[in-house]
C-alpha cells in the first residue's frame, strides 16, 4: 500500500512541476529581450571610508604658535597615539588618542569641509 501511495505522490509532484514550467513559459512566450543600453551599469563604489575621518586643520588657542612648535607638538601626539593600548580598530584608536593629545596641547580642530 505504501508503495502505491509513494508512486501517487511522485506522480502528483511531477505533474505540478511540469504545470508550473508550462505556466511560466506561457507568460513569457512573446516577451522581447531588453536592449543592452537599457540595462543600467553598476556604479563605482564611493571613495569615502567611514573608518577614516577627514583630517582637520589644527589651530592653537588662545594664540597661534610657530610652525616649529606645531611640528613638535604634532610629533609628540603622533608618538603618544601610536603607543596607545586597547582593543578595536587601530585607525580609530590612533585618531581618538591623537585628537585628545592635540586638545590637551591647546589646539582646536577645525574641519575643512
N, C-alpha and C positions, 0 to 999 in steps of 0.2 A: 504494500500500500504506500509506503513512504517513497518507494522508487517511482511510483506513478505520480505522486504529489510533487516530487522534485522535478520530474520531467515537465509537468504542467507549469510550475513556477519558472523554469528556464525558458519555456516557450513564451510565456507571458512577458518576461523581461526582455527577451529578444524582440518580440513584436513591438513593445513600447519604444525600445531604442531605435528600431527601424522607422517607426512612425515619427519620432522626433527628428530624425535626419531628413526625412522626406518633407516635413513641415518647414524646416529651416530652408531647404532648397526651394520650396515654393515661394517663400517670402523674398529671397534674394535672387530669384531667377533672372529678372530683367534689370538688375542694378548695374550701372556703369561704374567702372573703377574711377577713382579720383585722379585728376591730373597731378603730376609731380609738383607743380608750382603751387597747388592749393594746400599742400601739406606743409605746416609751419616747421621751420628748422629749430632745433633746440638752441636756447640762448646760452652764451658762455656764462660760467659762474662769476658772480661779482668778485672783485678784487678786495673785498672788505673782510677782515677777520675780527670776530668779536673777542678773540683771546688776546689780540694785540691792540691795546688802546692807542689813540692818537697821541703823539708826543707833544707835550705842552711847551710853551715858551716860559722861561722862568724869569721873574724879576724880584729883586731884593727889596724888602721893605724895612725901614721907612725910607731909605735912600739907596741909590744904586751902588754897586761895588765894581771894582775894576775887573777886566776880563781875566787877569791872572788869578784874582781871588775867587772868581766864579769857577774857573777851571780847577782850582784846588778843592773847592767845596764839592764840585761835581765828582771829582776823582775819589774823594773820601766817601761820599754817599754811594758811589758805584761799588767801592770795596766793601762797605757795610752791607749793601743789598746782595752782593754775590755770596757773602758768608752767612746769610740769614738761614737758620734751620727751619724745618717744618715740613709738612706734607702738602701735596697739591701741585698745581701747575707751577713749574719754575719761573715762567714768564710773569704770571700774576704775582707770585711771591716777590720777585725782583721789583716789579713795578710798585707794589704797595710799600715795600721797605725803602726804596729809593725816594718815593714821594714823601713818606714820613720823615726821612732824614733831611731832605731839602726844606721841608716846612720847619724842622727844628733849627736849621741854619738861618732861618729868616726869609726864605724865598716863598713866593706865591706863584702858583701855576696859572697861566692864562692861556686858554686854548686858542688855536689859530683857525678854528672852524668858522 
